[in-house]
Amino acid sequence: MNKIMSLLGSALLNRRIVGAAILAVVLFTLAVDLAGLVFPCPYCRVQRFALGVLALILMLKSYDALWSRYIAAVVGMMGLVVGISQNFNHIKKINNGSFDWSALWIGHPWILSGLAILALTWQLFLIFDVDRRSAR
């Protein structure tokens, strides 16, 4: 069990594996959106754009260059703000009693925006090398 957790931990810290996995999800959801199989959600499209840009940056050799980090900060924060706004809109529905709890499943926008927030944050952590210790 420890070996599995160790492998999972090292895979989650490998920026290329994380970037490729997220890019695969982004391309799949883009295909589903372009095929018209889902509602054309502007929140989802902005979050997908941010996830895709950060995934591409993660797979670059120069992911830690200043220009890469600047683009990652701007695009990543844009995606986070939109994701948190979408999530907050659903929390407002919960508070006023109009949230449909029976419709809650993995494809629900509240769940998906929460997952996008987690993924965007993880990508930013990897781009900014948060896992490495400070030289101080």
N, C-alpha and C positions, 0 to 999 in steps of 0.2 A: 504494500500500500504506500509506503514511504517513497519507493522508487517511482510509482505512478505520479504521486504528488510532485516529486522533484522534476520529472519530465514535463508535467503540465506547467509548473512554475517557470522552467527554462523556456518552454514554447511561448508562454505569455510575455516573456521578456525579449523574445527574438523579434525585432522590429519587422523583418522581412516576412516572417510567418504571419504575424498579426496583420500587416499591411495587405498581404495577398488574400488572406481570409476575408477581411473586410471589403476589399475590392471585389471579390467574387460575389459577396452578398449585395453590394451596391449595383453591380452589373445585372444580377438576377432581378432585383427589384426595379431597376430601370427598364428592363425588358417587359416585366409584368405591367408597369405603368404605361409604357408606349403601346403595348398591345391592347390597352383599354380594359384590362381585367379588374382594375381597382379604381376607386374614386380619385380623380386628379387633385391631390392634396398639396397646396403650396407649401405648407409647413414641412411635409415629408420631402418634397423636392429640394428645399434648401438644406435640410439635414443630410440628405443623400449626397448633395453636391459637396458639402463640407467633409463628410466621411470619405468620399472619393478622393478629394484633393489631399487630405491628410494621409490616406493610404498610399497615394502616389509618392508623396514626400517621404514616407517611411521606407519606401523601397529604393530611394535614391542613395547613391554613395555619399552625396553631400547633404544628407538630411540635417546635419548639425551646423551647416553654414548659416551665416547671419540672414541672408535673403530667404532661405528655406524656413528658418524659425520665424521670421517676420510674417511671411505668408501664412504659416501655420497658426500663428497667434491671431491674426486678423480673421482668417476663414474659420478657424476653430471656435473663436469666441462668437462669431456670427451664428454658427451652427448651434452652439450652446444656448445663446440667447433665444433663438427661435424654438429650440427644443424645450427649454424651461418655460417659455410662454405657452406653448401648446400644452404642456403638462399642467401648468397653472390654470388654464382655461377649463380643464377637466376637473381640477380640484374645486373651482368655483361652482361647477355643476353639482359636485358632491355636497358642497355646503348649502346650496339652495334647494336640494332635494330632487333635482331633475336628472341626476346621473342614472343611467340604465345599468344596474349591476348585473342583470342577466345577460347582457351583451359583452361582458368582460371575458376576453380570451386572448391568446397570444397575438392575434391580428388586430386587437383593439388599439386605436391611436394613442391612448394613455400609456399602455404597456410599451408600444413601439417607440414612443418618444422617450420614455424612461431608458430603454435599451440604447437608443441613439445617444443620449446624454452620457451614459456609462462608457460607450465605445469612444465617443469624442474625447472624453476626459482621459481615457487610457491611452489613446493615440497621442494626445498632447504630452502626457507623462513620458511616453517613449521618445518623442521628438526632443523634449527638453531634458532628457536623461535624468529624470527624477530618481531613478533607481540607483544611480551612482552616488557615492559619498562625496561630500564637499571636501575640497582640498584644504580647507581651513583647519 
